[in-house]
Amino acid sequence: MQNETNNEVNNNETVIFEIIVHSGNARGLAFEALSAAEEYNFEKAAELMKQAQEELTLAHHTQTDLIQAELNGTPAEKTLLMIHAQDHLMTSMSEQKLIEHMIRILQKVKAETSK
């Protein structure tokens, strides 16, 4: 029984770290995209944002798996690490949306200055 409990904790930690890693990757890629857009390299920015979205999708799927497990009667332990992972994911999602908007603004600025 003790070994099963340890395996569940280790498995939960692995899942939680997946959320943190993929969210962090997404955030980093989004900021790289913003830097590319600042240089008016919109093709590179678009590719980086695509990669950021792929990372966010991985993190979100992991989160969804945890939610579905809880709905099916197997809740994950609520830990500070779990809260940290959720914070990473939500921050990354919010920043991605903001950066997408900022890139659109930079595209408009570039178009206006090119006239």
DSSP file (Angstrom, degrees, kcal/mol; ACC not computed):
  #  RESIDUE AA STRUCTURE BP1 BP2  ACC     N-H-->O    O-->H-N    N-H-->O    O-->H-N    TCO  KAPPA ALPHA  PHI   PSI    X-CA   Y-CA   Z-CA
    1    1 A M     >        0   0    0      0, 0.0     4,-2.1     0, 0.0     5,-0.2   0.000 360.0 360.0 360.0 -44.6    0.0    0.0    0.0
    2    2 A Q  H  >  +     0   0    0      1,-0.2     4,-2.3     2,-0.2     5,-0.2   0.898 360.0  51.8 -61.1 -40.6    2.8    2.4    0.9
    3    3 A N  H  > S+     0   0    0      2,-0.2     4,-2.4     1,-0.2    -1,-0.2   0.894 107.9  51.7 -64.4 -40.4    4.5    1.7   -2.4
    4    4 A E  H  > S+     0   0    0      2,-0.2     4,-2.3     1,-0.2    -1,-0.2   0.913 109.7  50.0 -61.2 -42.5    1.3    2.4   -4.3
    5    5 A T  H  X S+     0   0    0     -4,-2.1     4,-2.3     2,-0.2    -2,-0.2   0.911 110.8  49.0 -62.9 -43.0    1.0    5.8   -2.5
    6    6 A N  H  X S+     0   0    0     -4,-2.3     4,-2.7     1,-0.2    -1,-0.2   0.896 110.5  51.0 -63.4 -40.3    4.6    6.7   -3.4
    7    7 A N  H  X S+     0   0    0     -4,-2.4     4,-2.7     2,-0.2    -2,-0.2   0.902 109.8  49.8 -64.0 -40.5    4.0    5.7   -7.0
    8    8 A E  H  X S+     0   0    0     -4,-2.3     4,-2.7     2,-0.2    -2,-0.2   0.918 112.0  47.8 -63.5 -43.1    0.9    7.9   -7.2
    9    9 A V  H  X S+     0   0    0     -4,-2.3     4,-2.5     2,-0.2    -2,-0.2   0.930 113.9  46.8 -63.0 -45.8    2.8   10.8   -5.6
   10   10 A N  H  X S+     0   0    0     -4,-2.7     4,-2.2     2,-0.2    -2,-0.2   0.896 113.2  49.4 -63.5 -40.0    5.7   10.4   -8.1
   11   11 A N  H  X S+     0   0    0     -4,-2.7     4,-2.4     2,-0.2    -2,-0.2   0.918 111.0  49.4 -64.8 -43.6    3.3   10.1  -11.0
   12   12 A N  H  X S+     0   0    0     -4,-2.7     4,-2.8     1,-0.2    -2,-0.2   0.909 110.7  50.5 -61.4 -41.6    1.5   13.2   -9.9
   13   13 A E  H  X S+     0   0    0     -4,-2.5     4,-2.6     2,-0.2    -1,-0.2   0.898 109.4  51.0 -63.9 -39.3    4.8   15.1   -9.6
   14   14 A T  H  X S+     0   0    0     -4,-2.2     4,-1.7     2,-0.2    -2,-0.2   0.932 112.5  45.9 -62.2 -45.6    5.7   13.9  -13.1
   15   15 A V  H  X S+     0   0    0     -4,-2.4     4,-1.7     2,-0.2    -2,-0.2   0.912 112.6  50.9 -63.6 -43.3    2.4   15.1  -14.5
   16   16 A I  H  X S+     0   0    0     -4,-2.8     4,-2.1     1,-0.2    -2,-0.2   0.914 109.0  50.7 -61.7 -43.1    2.8   18.4  -12.6
   17   17 A F  H  X S+     0   0    0     -4,-2.6     4,-3.1     1,-0.2     5,-0.2   0.830 104.2  59.0 -66.3 -30.4    6.3   19.0  -14.0
   18   18 A E  H  X S+     0   0    0     -4,-1.7     4,-2.5     2,-0.2     5,-0.3   0.924 106.8  47.5 -61.3 -42.9    5.0   18.3  -17.5
   19   19 A I  H  X S+     0   0    0     -4,-1.7     4,-2.3     2,-0.2     5,-0.2   0.935 114.3  46.7 -62.2 -46.1    2.6   21.2  -17.1
   20   20 A I  H  X S+     0   0    0     -4,-2.1     4,-2.6     2,-0.2    -2,-0.2   0.933 114.8  46.0 -62.4 -47.5    5.4   23.5  -15.7
   21   21 A V  H  X S+     0   0    0     -4,-3.1     4,-2.6     2,-0.2    -2,-0.2   0.945 116.0  43.4 -64.0 -49.6    7.9   22.5  -18.4
   22   22 A H  H  X S+     0   0    0     -4,-2.5     4,-2.3    -5,-0.2    -1,-0.2   0.882 115.3  49.7 -67.1 -37.0    5.5   22.9  -21.4
   23   23 A S  H  X S+     0   0    0     -4,-2.3     4,-2.4    -5,-0.3    -1,-0.2   0.926 112.3  47.7 -65.0 -44.0    4.0   26.1  -20.0
   24   24 A G  H  X S+     0   0    0     -4,-2.6     4,-2.5    -5,-0.2    -2,-0.2   0.903 111.2  50.7 -63.6 -41.6    7.5   27.5  -19.5
   25   25 A N  H  X S+     0   0    0     -4,-2.6     4,-2.5    -5,-0.2    -1,-0.2   0.924 110.7  49.9 -60.4 -44.2    8.6   26.5  -23.0
   26   26 A A  H  X S+     0   0    0     -4,-2.3     4,-2.4     1,-0.2    -2,-0.2   0.920 111.0  49.0 -61.1 -44.6    5.4   28.2  -24.4
   27   27 A R  H  X S+     0   0    0     -4,-2.4     4,-2.1     2,-0.2    -1,-0.2   0.928 111.9  48.2 -62.3 -46.3    6.1   31.4  -22.5
   28   28 A G  H  X S+     0   0    0     -4,-2.5     4,-2.0     1,-0.2    -1,-0.2   0.913 112.2  48.8 -61.6 -43.8    9.8   31.5  -23.6
   29   29 A L  H  X S+     0   0    0     -4,-2.5     4,-2.3     2,-0.2    -1,-0.2   0.888 109.1  53.4 -63.8 -39.5    8.8   30.9  -27.3
   30   30 A A  H  X S+     0   0    0     -4,-2.4     4,-2.1     1,-0.2    -1,-0.2   0.908 109.7  47.4 -63.4 -41.7    6.2   33.6  -27.1
   31   31 A F  H  X S+     0   0    0     -4,-2.1     4,-2.0     2,-0.2    -1,-0.2   0.853 109.9  53.0 -69.5 -32.8    8.7   36.1  -25.8
   32   32 A E  H  X S+     0   0    0     -4,-2.0     4,-2.3     2,-0.2    -2,-0.2   0.901 108.2  52.0 -63.7 -39.6   11.1   35.1  -28.5
   33   33 A A  H  X S+     0   0    0     -4,-2.3     4,-2.5     2,-0.2    -2,-0.2   0.903 107.4  51.5 -62.5 -41.7    8.3   35.7  -31.1
   34   34 A L  H  X S+     0   0    0     -4,-2.1     4,-2.2     2,-0.2    -1,-0.2   0.908 109.1  50.6 -62.8 -41.3    7.8   39.2  -29.7
   35   35 A S  H  X S+     0   0    0     -4,-2.0     4,-0.9     2,-0.2    -2,-0.2   0.903 110.3  49.5 -62.4 -40.9   11.5   39.9  -30.0
   36   36 A A  H ><>S+     0   0    0     -4,-2.3     5,-2.7     1,-0.2     3,-0.6   0.909 110.2  51.1 -63.6 -41.2   11.4   38.7  -33.6
   37   37 A A  H ><5S+     0   0    0     -4,-2.5     3,-2.1     1,-0.2    -2,-0.2   0.861 101.8  60.2 -65.5 -35.4    8.4   40.9  -34.3
   38   38 A E  H 3<5S+     0   0    0     -4,-2.2    -1,-0.2     1,-0.3    -2,-0.2   0.804 106.4  47.8 -61.3 -27.3   10.2   43.9  -32.8
   39   39 A E  T <<5S-     0   0    0     -4,-0.9    -1,-0.3    -3,-0.6    -2,-0.2   0.285 121.7-114.0 -92.0   8.4   12.7   43.4  -35.6
   40   40 A Y  T < 5S+     0   0    0     -3,-2.1     2,-1.2     1,-0.2    -3,-0.2   0.738  73.6 139.1  61.9  26.9    9.8   43.1  -38.0
   41   41 A N     >< +     0   0    0     -5,-2.7     4,-2.1     1,-0.2    -1,-0.2  -0.665  17.8 162.9 -96.4  76.9   10.6   39.5  -38.7
   42   42 A F  H  >  +     0   0    0     -2,-1.2     4,-2.4     1,-0.2    -1,-0.2   0.766  67.0  59.5 -73.0 -26.9    7.0   38.4  -38.7
   43   43 A E  H  > S+     0   0    0      2,-0.2     4,-2.0    -3,-0.2    -1,-0.2   0.945 110.1  42.5 -64.9 -47.3    7.6   35.1  -40.4
   44   44 A K  H  > S+     0   0    0      1,-0.2     4,-2.6     2,-0.2    -2,-0.2   0.908 113.2  53.6 -64.5 -41.1    9.9   34.0  -37.6
   45   45 A A  H  X S+     0   0    0     -4,-2.1     4,-2.4     1,-0.2    -2,-0.2   0.909 108.2  50.1 -59.9 -42.5    7.5   35.4  -35.0
   46   46 A A  H  X S+     0   0    0     -4,-2.4     4,-2.0     2,-0.2    -1,-0.2   0.904 110.9  48.6 -64.1 -41.6    4.6   33.4  -36.6
   47   47 A E  H  X S+     0   0    0     -4,-2.0     4,-2.2     2,-0.2    -2,-0.2   0.916 112.4  48.4 -64.8 -42.6    6.7   30.2  -36.4
   48   48 A L  H  X S+     0   0    0     -4,-2.6     4,-2.4     1,-0.2    -2,-0.2   0.888 110.7  50.8 -65.8 -38.3    7.7   30.8  -32.8
   49   49 A M  H  X S+     0   0    0     -4,-2.4     4,-2.4     2,-0.2    -1,-0.2   0.860 108.1  53.3 -66.9 -34.2    4.1   31.5  -31.9
   50   50 A K  H  X S+     0   0    0     -4,-2.0     4,-2.0     2,-0.2    -2,-0.2   0.930 110.5  46.6 -63.7 -44.7    3.0   28.3  -33.6
   51   51 A Q  H  X S+     0   0    0     -4,-2.2     4,-2.1     1,-0.2    -2,-0.2   0.893 110.7  53.1 -63.5 -39.7    5.6   26.4  -31.5
   52   52 A A  H  X S+     0   0    0     -4,-2.4     4,-2.5     1,-0.2    -1,-0.2   0.909 108.1  50.5 -61.5 -42.2    4.4   28.2  -28.4
   53   53 A Q  H  X S+     0   0    0     -4,-2.4     4,-2.4     1,-0.2    -1,-0.2   0.889 107.6  53.3 -64.1 -38.9    0.8   27.1  -29.1
   54   54 A E  H  X S+     0   0    0     -4,-2.0     4,-1.9     2,-0.2    -1,-0.2   0.908 110.4  47.4 -62.0 -41.7    2.0   23.5  -29.5
   55   55 A E  H  X S+     0   0    0     -4,-2.1     4,-2.3     2,-0.2    -2,-0.2   0.915 111.6  50.0 -65.8 -43.1    3.7   23.7  -26.1
   56   56 A L  H  X S+     0   0    0     -4,-2.5     4,-3.0     1,-0.2    -2,-0.2   0.887 107.8  54.6 -62.3 -37.7    0.6   25.2  -24.5
   57   57 A T  H  X S+     0   0    0     -4,-2.4     4,-2.5     2,-0.2    -1,-0.2   0.909 107.6  49.6 -62.3 -42.0   -1.6   22.5  -26.0
   58   58 A L  H  X S+     0   0    0     -4,-1.9     4,-1.9     2,-0.2    -2,-0.2   0.930 113.5  45.9 -61.9 -45.0    0.6   19.8  -24.4
   59   59 A A  H  X S+     0   0    0     -4,-2.3     4,-2.3     1,-0.2    -2,-0.2   0.915 113.1  49.8 -63.4 -42.9    0.4   21.5  -21.1
   60   60 A H  H  X S+     0   0    0     -4,-3.0     4,-2.7     1,-0.2    -1,-0.2   0.884 108.0  52.9 -66.3 -38.7   -3.4   22.0  -21.4
   61   61 A H  H  X S+     0   0    0     -4,-2.5     4,-2.3     2,-0.2    -1,-0.2   0.898 109.1  50.2 -62.7 -39.4   -3.9   18.3  -22.4
   62   62 A T  H  X S+     0   0    0     -4,-1.9     4,-1.9     2,-0.2    -2,-0.2   0.926 111.1  48.5 -63.7 -43.9   -2.0   17.3  -19.2
   63   63 A Q  H  X S+     0   0    0     -4,-2.3     4,-2.2     1,-0.2    -2,-0.2   0.916 110.2  52.0 -60.8 -43.1   -4.2   19.6  -17.1
   64   64 A T  H  X S+     0   0    0     -4,-2.7     4,-2.9     1,-0.2    -1,-0.2   0.882 105.7  54.8 -61.9 -39.4   -7.3   18.2  -18.8
   65   65 A D  H  X S+     0   0    0     -4,-2.3     4,-2.4     1,-0.2    -1,-0.2   0.907 108.3  49.2 -60.2 -41.6   -6.1   14.6  -18.0
   66   66 A L  H  X S+     0   0    0     -4,-1.9     4,-2.1     2,-0.2    10,-0.2   0.909 112.0  48.3 -63.7 -42.0   -5.9   15.6  -14.3
   67   67 A I  H  X S+     0   0    0     -4,-2.2     4,-2.4     2,-0.2    -2,-0.2   0.926 112.0  48.5 -64.5 -44.9   -9.3   17.2  -14.4
   68   68 A Q  H  X S+     0   0    0     -4,-2.9     4,-1.6     1,-0.2    -2,-0.2   0.891 109.3  53.3 -63.4 -39.1  -10.8   14.1  -16.0
   69   69 A A  H  <>S+     0   0    0     -4,-2.4     5,-3.2     1,-0.2    -1,-0.2   0.912 109.7  48.8 -61.2 -41.7   -9.1   11.8  -13.5
   70   70 A E  H ><5S+     0   0    0     -4,-2.1     3,-1.7     1,-0.2    -2,-0.2   0.916 109.2  51.5 -65.1 -41.9  -10.7   13.9  -10.7
   71   71 A L  H 3<5S+     0   0    0     -4,-2.4    -1,-0.2     1,-0.3    -2,-0.2   0.795 108.2  54.1 -63.6 -27.2  -14.1   13.7  -12.3
   72   72 A N  T 3<5S-     0   0    0     -4,-1.6    -1,-0.3    -5,-0.2    -2,-0.2   0.255 130.5 -93.2 -92.0  11.6  -13.7    9.9  -12.5
   73   73 A G  T < 5S+     0   0    0     -3,-1.7    -3,-0.2    -5,-0.1    -2,-0.1   0.562  99.8 103.0  94.8   8.1  -12.9    9.6   -8.8
   74   74 A T      < -     0   0    0     -5,-3.2    -3,-0.1    -6,-0.2    -2,-0.1  -0.659  51.6-174.2-122.7  75.7   -9.1    9.8   -8.8
   75   75 A P        -     0   0    0      0, 0.0     2,-0.2     0, 0.0    -8,-0.1  -0.403  23.5-121.4 -72.1 146.1   -8.3   13.4   -7.7
   76   76 A A        -     0   0    0    -10,-0.2     2,-0.2     1,-0.1   -67,-0.1  -0.557  37.7 -96.6 -79.0 149.4   -4.7   14.6   -7.7
   77   77 A E        -     0   0    0     -2,-0.2     2,-0.9     1,-0.1     5,-0.1  -0.487  35.0-124.6 -67.4 133.3   -3.3   15.8   -4.4
   78   78 A K        +     0   0    0     -2,-0.2     2,-0.3     4,-0.1    -1,-0.1  -0.720  48.0 159.9 -82.6 109.3   -3.6   19.5   -4.1
   79   79 A T     >  -     0   0    0     -2,-0.9     4,-2.2     1,-0.1     5,-0.2  -0.781  57.5-105.7-125.2 167.8    0.0   20.6   -3.3
   80   80 A L  H  > S+     0   0    0     -2,-0.3     4,-2.4     1,-0.2     5,-0.1   0.865 123.0  55.7 -60.1 -35.9    1.9   23.8   -3.6
   81   81 A L  H  > S+     0   0    0      2,-0.2     4,-2.2     1,-0.2    -1,-0.2   0.890 106.0  50.3 -64.8 -39.4    3.6   22.3   -6.6
   82   82 A M  H  > S+     0   0    0      2,-0.2     4,-2.4     1,-0.2    -2,-0.2   0.922 111.1  48.4 -63.9 -43.9    0.2   21.7   -8.3
   83   83 A I  H  X S+     0   0    0     -4,-2.2     4,-2.4     1,-0.2    -2,-0.2   0.905 110.2  52.6 -61.9 -41.4   -0.7   25.4   -7.6
   84   84 A H  H  X S+     0   0    0     -4,-2.4     4,-2.4     2,-0.2    -1,-0.2   0.906 109.0  49.7 -60.6 -43.0    2.6   26.5   -9.0
   85   85 A A  H  X S+     0   0    0     -4,-2.2     4,-2.4     2,-0.2    -2,-0.2   0.915 110.9  48.9 -63.5 -43.5    2.0   24.4  -12.2
   86   86 A Q  H  X S+     0   0    0     -4,-2.4     4,-2.7     1,-0.2     5,-0.2   0.895 110.2  51.8 -63.2 -39.8   -1.5   25.9  -12.6
   87   87 A D  H  X S+     0   0    0     -4,-2.4     4,-2.5     2,-0.2     5,-0.2   0.918 109.4  50.1 -62.2 -44.2   -0.1   29.4  -12.1
   88   88 A H  H  X S+     0   0    0     -4,-2.4     4,-2.5     2,-0.2    -2,-0.2   0.933 112.6  47.1 -58.9 -46.7    2.6   28.7  -14.8
   89   89 A L  H  X S+     0   0    0     -4,-2.4     4,-2.4     1,-0.2    -2,-0.2   0.941 114.1  44.8 -63.9 -48.6   -0.1   27.5  -17.3
   90   90 A M  H  X S+     0   0    0     -4,-2.7     4,-2.2     1,-0.2    -1,-0.2   0.889 114.2  49.7 -66.1 -38.4   -2.5   30.4  -16.7
   91   91 A T  H  X S+     0   0    0     -4,-2.5     4,-2.9    -5,-0.2     5,-0.2   0.927 111.5  49.2 -64.3 -44.5    0.3   33.0  -16.9
   92   92 A S  H  X S+     0   0    0     -4,-2.5     4,-2.4    -5,-0.2    -2,-0.2   0.904 111.3  49.2 -62.2 -41.6    1.6   31.5  -20.1
   93   93 A M  H  X S+     0   0    0     -4,-2.4     4,-1.8     2,-0.2    -1,-0.2   0.920 113.6  46.3 -64.0 -43.1   -1.8   31.4  -21.7
   94   94 A S  H  X S+     0   0    0     -4,-2.2     4,-2.1     1,-0.2    -2,-0.2   0.927 113.7  47.6 -65.2 -45.9   -2.5   35.0  -20.7
   95   95 A E  H  X S+     0   0    0     -4,-2.9     4,-3.0     1,-0.2     5,-0.2   0.874 107.8  56.5 -65.9 -36.0    0.9   36.2  -21.9
   96   96 A Q  H  X S+     0   0    0     -4,-2.4     4,-2.5    -5,-0.2    -1,-0.2   0.937 108.1  47.3 -60.4 -45.3    0.5   34.4  -25.2
   97   97 A K  H  X S+     0   0    0     -4,-1.8     4,-1.8     1,-0.2    -1,-0.2   0.911 113.5  48.2 -62.4 -42.1   -2.7   36.2  -25.9
   98   98 A L  H  X S+     0   0    0     -4,-2.1     4,-2.4     2,-0.2    -2,-0.2   0.914 111.8  49.3 -64.3 -43.2   -1.2   39.6  -25.0
   99   99 A I  H  X S+     0   0    0     -4,-3.0     4,-2.5     2,-0.2    -2,-0.2   0.884 107.1  55.3 -66.2 -38.1    1.9   38.9  -27.2
  100  100 A E  H  X S+     0   0    0     -4,-2.5     4,-1.9    -5,-0.2    -1,-0.2   0.924 110.5  46.5 -57.5 -43.2   -0.3   37.9  -30.1
  101  101 A H  H  X S+     0   0    0     -4,-1.8     4,-2.1     1,-0.2    -2,-0.2   0.910 110.8  51.5 -65.0 -43.2   -2.0   41.3  -29.8
  102  102 A M  H  X S+     0   0    0     -4,-2.4     4,-2.4     1,-0.2    -2,-0.2   0.881 108.1  52.3 -63.3 -38.0    1.3   43.1  -29.5
  103  103 A I  H  X S+     0   0    0     -4,-2.5     4,-2.3     2,-0.2    -1,-0.2   0.910 107.4  52.1 -65.3 -41.1    2.6   41.4  -32.7
  104  104 A R  H  X S+     0   0    0     -4,-1.9     4,-2.0     2,-0.2    -2,-0.2   0.904 109.6  50.2 -60.8 -39.9   -0.6   42.5  -34.6
  105  105 A I  H  X S+     0   0    0     -4,-2.1     4,-2.6     1,-0.2    -2,-0.2   0.928 109.4  50.4 -63.0 -44.7    0.1   46.0  -33.4
  106  106 A L  H  X S+     0   0    0     -4,-2.4     4,-2.6     1,-0.2    -2,-0.2   0.871 107.9  53.7 -62.4 -35.9    3.7   45.8  -34.6
  107  107 A Q  H  X S+     0   0    0     -4,-2.3     4,-2.3     2,-0.2    -1,-0.2   0.908 109.9  47.7 -64.0 -40.8    2.5   44.5  -38.0
  108  108 A K  H  X S+     0   0    0     -4,-2.0     4,-2.5     2,-0.2    -2,-0.2   0.906 111.2  50.6 -65.9 -41.6    0.2   47.6  -38.3
  109  109 A V  H  X S+     0   0    0     -4,-2.6     4,-2.4     2,-0.2    -2,-0.2   0.934 111.3  48.3 -60.5 -46.3    3.1   49.9  -37.3
  110  110 A K  H  X S+     0   0    0     -4,-2.6     4,-1.1     1,-0.2    -2,-0.2   0.912 111.6  49.8 -60.8 -43.5    5.3   48.3  -39.9
  111  111 A A  H  < S+     0   0    0     -4,-2.3     4,-0.4     1,-0.2     3,-0.2   0.903 112.4  47.8 -63.7 -40.7    2.6   48.6  -42.6
  112  112 A E  H >< S+     0   0    0     -4,-2.5     3,-0.8     1,-0.2    -2,-0.2   0.877 112.5  47.6 -68.0 -38.0    2.0   52.3  -41.7
  113  113 A T  H 3< S+     0   0    0     -4,-2.4    -1,-0.2     1,-0.2    -2,-0.2   0.655 105.5  60.8 -78.6 -14.4    5.7   53.2  -41.8
  114  114 A S  T 3<        0   0    0     -4,-1.1    -1,-0.2    -3,-0.2    -2,-0.2   0.531 360.0 360.0 -87.8  -7.0    6.2   51.4  -45.1
  115  115 A K    <         0   0    0     -3,-0.8    -1,-0.2    -4,-0.4    -2,-0.1   0.485 360.0 360.0 -74.1 360.0    3.7   53.7  -46.9
